[in-house]
Each structure stands twice: as C-alpha cells, then as structure tokens.
Amino acid sequence: MEALAARGHRVRAVARVEDFSPASHAALLSQLDRRGVTACSPDGNSLEFHLNGVEVSVLTANPYWRAYFEAQAAVFAPDVILTSTDDPALLLFGAALRVPRARVVYLARAIVATPFGPDSALPNAERTATLRAADGVVGVSEYVAGYARQYGGLEAVYAPISLLTPGEWPMLGSFDNRYITMVNPCAFKGISIFLGLAERFPALEFAAVPTWGTTRIDYQAMARQSNITVLQPVDDINDLLRHTKVVLVPSLWAEARSRMILEAMSRGIPVMAAAVGGLPEAMLGQPYLLPVAPVIAYHASLDESMVPAGGIPAQDVEPWAHALEQLTTDRAHYETLSAQCRRAALDYARGYNVEPFEAYLESLLAKPRRAPMPAAPLADERRRLLQLRLRKMRTGAVGNVDL
C-alpha cells in the first residue's frame, strides 16, 4: 500500500482491531503516539491517521465493521478494492463486490484460509464459487497462484505483494552473533522443531519472537528451556537480525511464502527452512531446505489464537540438528554461505517491487468489470445513510443515524 502511494496513487487502508472496546481504542492510540504517529478520532469508535502516504482508518470500539467498511467505500469511491484471505468468510469480499465501479482483487496470502484444495482448513464450494466473481486474484508466490488455479479454478497470477522495507539492507550476518532465532513460534510454524533443537544444543542461545500464533502452551514449553530467550516484536527488523546468527523457519503447514527468509538472507543471515509450500521458492536455491512431516488435516475448531486446529505430526529433528551443527561450528562454511545468500537475495530484491502489481491493477481497469453480485436489500439507501454519517463525522456534525 505504501509503495503504491509512493507512485502517486491515493490509497486508503481500512482495518479493525482484534477486540472492539474503549480499551482497544485507547491502546492503539497509545501505540501510535509512542511511534510518533498523530491520529484523530472522528467519532470515538475509530482512529484515522496517515502513514507513509497511506490514509488509514481503523475501527476500534464499534463492532459493526461491515457497515464501517461500506461507509468508507462509499466516501472514498475506490477504483480498486483489495481483499484477502484475512476475510475467510468473504463477508467484506461480498460487500466489496457491491461497491459501484470498483474492481475487486483477492489477495491469496494464506493457503489455509482459502476455501478450496487439500490444504484448506475450511473447504467450501459456495465460497469458492463466490471468489470467481473477483476481477483479479493475486498470489503471494508462484506456488500460491498455482494452487488457486488448480484447486479453486481461479485466474490467479503472481506478483510481489509482501515487499521489503525500502532503503539499504545492511550486512548483519556474523558467526559471532548471539541467537538462533524463530519468529512466531507456534504449532503450525514448527515450534516442536525449535524446542527440539534448543534441547539438543544446550550451549547455544535461541531467541523466540512470539506474534499472532503463539499460545499459552507455547510460552510454557519455551519457559522450560533455559537457553530460550523470548524477545518482543520490533518495528525495525534490523533490531532483531543484528543479534541473529541463523533464522529458523520450520513451518509444518503449506506456508504460502516467507517474508522472513528474504529479510534474513538480504542481510547475510543463513536460513534453515522447511521444504513445504512456497518456502522452496523463497529460499532462492540456497541451503538449507529441510524435511518435515507436514500437517495433512485440520479440525473444525479454533485454538486460542483463532487459528484452525490440526493434528501436528511427530517430527524428526535429526536433519535440522545436523544443519545447525554445521552452521554453528564451521566458521568458514558459515561465512561462505552468509555471503552467498546475501548476494542471491540482493540480486532478487532488485526486481522485487510494486511495479508488476501496479501494472496488473491497471490492466484490470482497462477491462470491463465482472458482473457484480446482486445488491443487498436496501443497499442503496443504506449506503446513502452511511455516506451521510461519515461525512458528518469528518465535519464534526455527528448525528444519530440508524444503520
């Protein structure tokens, strides 16, 4: 979104917090303030701010998020609406299809959240058919685009949509760095392999950076290993990587791609990754791509992180232990691989930009829009009221409008 804004497009991101409440509103406002981002609240239920050229609107204390999205779309009148697998029930996707003249593009970012194919947690033929109304489908990797074509019958393409932070990528890899690091340690991301390696190598220091998937059980398991340090997430990835010797990406599900792999290798840090999903593509032909026993089935339930539950097979840590031993005992091997992976990543990153995605969006605007879904009952009147309410919010004349 920031890269499109930098190329002269007007871009708005419409988002929501995890839990709607005054406390969530205050917490986000405080986080933005700590980062030097000035936000306003037009109605006490949302926050608006600008970030690197992008207009951001976040619903914080009002649970009617679909109405909020429709109001934003009515006022912004977009040419293109980007939706994604973060909307697995396709509620916002359906609303997007009813926005006048907008092309609707579905970003396939997580295979587990798609409604089709063997690696879907919740396959659904009706939702798959609904997705075919999209004007475009973009996969986060060639692997994902191919999966969407094969199992969803979608005309999916690949374009870079998970870009690196602009600027220089410093050389940070060093044999003397402190940590063997894993981001988002959880069951599906392969915490069992991470824990197994920490137990196998008590003299090495491991770092865990919990994010959306880490559960209380995961925290408890890591606390039992004295050589695992839990670190807080950072805004600047360099703050983490300058202390990292090796990055672990031992995912057990059909990972769509891994931004972390390119982030690490571009800074000269070797990566040990699972040979699943789009990870071989992300590794750019570099060692170490290692075997795992992948998840092959999901249950119709969610864990405490709202992730579909699934059976986690037992893992053979031996190939991972052998690779880690090489990288942590042979300085010459480490330094050769560090330079090699950095060179491959920087060569790749030179063409890894928003221009192919921008060209794809422009090609859609040159074509007729796909037939929209039938309008929802009273959609025109509701849209008019939503638009009126949002305009009143922005002028300070907020009235009570029944939505």
Backbone hydrogen bonds, N-H to C=O, Kabsch-Sander energy under -0.5 kcal/mol:
donor,donor_aa,acceptor,acceptor_aa,energy
5,A,1,M,-2.2
6,A,2,E,-2.2
7,R,3,A,-0.8
7,R,4,L,-0.6
8,G,5,A,-1.9
9,H,4,L,-1.8
11,V,9,H,-0.6
13,A,55,E,-3.2
14,V,12,R,-0.5
15,A,13,A,-0.6
15,A,57,S,-2.9
17,V,59,L,-1.8
21,S,19,D,-0.5
21,S,60,T,-1.8
25,H,21,S,-2.1
26,A,22,P,-2.5
27,A,23,A,-2.5
28,L,24,S,-2.5
29,L,25,H,-2.2
30,S,26,A,-2.2
31,Q,27,A,-2.3
32,L,28,L,-2.6
33,D,29,L,-2.1
34,R,30,S,-2.2
35,R,31,Q,-1.2
36,G,33,D,-1.5
37,V,32,L,-2.9
38,T,36,G,-0.6
39,A,37,V,-0.5
40,C,48,E,-2.5
47,L,58,V,-2.5
48,E,40,C,-2.7
49,F,56,V,-2.0
51,L,54,V,-2.4
54,V,51,L,-2.0
55,E,11,V,-2.6
56,V,49,F,-3.1
56,V,54,V,-0.5
57,S,13,A,-2.8
58,V,47,L,-3.0
59,L,15,A,-2.4
60,T,45,N,-2.7
61,A,45,N,-1.9
62,N,45,N,-0.7
65,W,63,P,-2.1
68,Y,64,Y,-1.7
69,F,65,W,-2.3
70,E,66,R,-2.3
71,A,67,A,-2.2
72,Q,68,Y,-2.3
73,A,69,F,-2.6
74,A,70,E,-2.1
75,V,71,A,-1.9
76,F,72,Q,-2.8
77,A,73,A,-2.2
81,I,103,R,-3.0
83,T,81,I,-0.6
83,T,105,V,-3.2
85,T,107,L,-1.5
87,D,84,S,-1.6
90,L,87,D,-2.2
94,G,90,L,-2.2
95,A,91,L,-1.5
96,A,92,L,-2.7
97,L,93,F,-1.9
98,R,94,G,-0.7
98,R,95,A,-0.9
99,V,96,A,-1.7
102,A,99,V,-0.8
103,R,79,D,-3.0
105,V,81,I,-2.9
105,V,103,R,-0.6
106,Y,136,G,-2.6
107,L,83,T,-2.6
107,L,105,V,-0.6
108,A,106,Y,-0.7
108,A,138,V,-2.6
109,R,107,L,-1.1
113,A,110,A,-1.3
114,T,111,I,-1.6
120,S,117,G,-1.4
121,A,112,V,-2.4
122,L,112,V,-0.5
122,L,114,T,-0.6
124,N,115,P,-3.1
128,T,124,N,-2.1
129,A,125,A,-2.2
130,T,126,E,-2.0
131,L,127,R,-2.1
132,R,128,T,-0.8
132,R,129,A,-0.7
133,A,130,T,-2.0
134,A,131,L,-2.1
135,D,104,V,-2.0
136,G,104,V,-1.4
137,V,155,E,-0.6
138,V,106,Y,-2.4
139,G,157,V,-3.2
140,V,108,A,-1.9
145,A,141,S,-2.3
146,G,142,E,-2.4
147,Y,143,Y,-2.1
148,A,144,V,-2.6
149,R,145,A,-2.0
150,Q,146,G,-2.7
151,Y,147,Y,-2.9
152,G,147,Y,-0.6
152,G,148,A,-1.2
153,G,149,R,-0.7
154,L,148,A,-1.7
156,A,154,L,-2.0
157,V,137,V,-2.1
159,A,139,G,-1.3
172,L,170,P,-0.8
172,L,267,R,-2.3
173,G,267,R,-2.4
177,N,174,S,-1.7
179,Y,243,H,-2.8
180,I,205,E,-1.8
181,T,179,Y,-0.6
181,T,246,V,-2.6
182,M,207,A,-2.3
183,V,248,L,-0.5
184,N,209,V,-3.3
190,G,186,C,-0.5
190,G,187,A,-1.3
191,I,186,C,-2.3
193,I,190,G,-0.8
194,F,190,G,-1.7
195,L,191,I,-3.1
196,G,192,S,-2.0
197,L,193,I,-2.4
198,A,194,F,-2.1
199,E,195,L,-2.1
200,R,196,G,-2.0
201,F,197,L,-2.2
204,L,201,F,-1.6
205,E,178,R,-0.6
206,F,227,N,-2.9
207,A,180,I,-2.5
208,A,229,T,-2.6
209,V,182,M,-2.3
214,T,211,T,-0.8
219,Y,215,T,-2.3
220,Q,216,R,-2.4
221,A,217,I,-2.2
222,M,218,D,-2.3
223,A,219,Y,-2.1
224,R,220,Q,-1.0
225,Q,222,M,-1.5
226,S,224,R,-0.7
228,I,225,Q,-1.6
229,T,206,F,-3.0
229,T,227,N,-0.5
231,L,208,A,-3.2
231,L,229,T,-0.6
237,I,235,D,-0.7
239,D,236,D,-1.7
240,L,236,D,-0.5
240,L,237,I,-0.9
241,L,237,I,-2.5
242,R,238,N,-2.1
243,H,240,L,-1.4
244,T,241,L,-1.6
245,K,179,Y,-3.6
246,V,179,Y,-1.3
247,V,270,P,-2.2
248,L,181,T,-3.1
249,V,272,M,-2.9
251,S,249,V,-0.7
252,L,188,F,-3.3
253,W,188,F,-0.9
255,E,253,W,-2.5
262,L,258,S,-0.9
263,E,259,R,-2.4
264,A,260,M,-2.5
265,M,261,I,-2.7
266,S,262,L,-2.2
267,R,264,A,-1.4
268,G,265,M,-2.0
269,I,264,A,-2.2
272,M,247,V,-2.6
273,A,271,V,-0.6
273,A,288,Y,-2.6
274,A,249,V,-2.3
275,A,290,L,-2.5
276,V,274,A,-1.8
278,G,255,E,-3.8
279,L,276,V,-2.1
282,A,278,G,-1.7
283,M,279,L,-1.8
284,L,281,E,-1.0
285,G,280,P,-0.7
286,Q,283,M,-1.9
290,L,273,A,-3.3
290,L,288,Y,-0.6
295,V,252,L,-3.0
299,H,309,A,-3.3
301,S,299,H,-1.7
303,D,307,V,-2.6
306,M,303,D,-2.2
309,A,301,S,-2.8
311,G,297,A,-1.0
317,V,315,Q,-0.8
321,A,317,V,-2.7
322,H,318,E,-2.5
323,A,319,P,-1.9
324,L,320,W,-2.5
325,E,321,A,-2.3
326,Q,322,H,-1.8
327,L,323,A,-2.1
328,T,324,L,-1.6
329,T,325,E,-1.0
329,T,326,Q,-0.6
330,D,326,Q,-1.7
331,R,329,T,-0.8
334,Y,330,D,-2.4
335,E,331,R,-2.8
336,T,332,A,-2.2
337,L,333,H,-2.4
338,S,334,Y,-2.9
339,A,335,E,-2.0
340,Q,336,T,-2.1
341,C,337,L,-3.0
342,R,338,S,-1.8
343,R,339,A,-2.1
344,A,340,Q,-2.1
345,A,341,C,-2.4
346,L,342,R,-2.6
347,D,343,R,-2.1
348,Y,344,A,-2.0
349,A,345,A,-2.7
350,R,346,L,-1.2
351,G,348,Y,-1.3
352,Y,349,A,-1.1
353,N,351,G,-1.3
358,E,354,V,-2.8
359,A,355,E,-2.6
360,Y,356,P,-1.9
361,L,357,F,-2.4
362,E,358,E,-2.4
363,S,359,A,-1.9
364,L,360,Y,-1.6
365,L,361,L,-1.6
366,A,362,E,-0.9
367,K,364,L,-1.4
379,A,376,A,-2.2
382,R,378,L,-2.7
383,R,379,A,-2.8
384,R,380,D,-2.1
385,L,381,E,-2.2
386,L,382,R,-2.6
387,Q,383,R,-2.7
388,L,384,R,-2.3
389,R,385,L,-2.4
390,L,386,L,-2.5
391,R,387,Q,-2.3
392,K,388,L,-2.0
393,M,389,R,-2.2
394,R,390,L,-1.9
395,T,391,R,-1.0
396,G,392,K,-0.7
396,G,393,M,-0.9
397,A,392,K,-1.4
398,V,396,G,-1.1
399,G,397,A,-0.6
401,V,399,G,-0.9
402,D,400,N,-0.5
403,L,401,V,-0.6
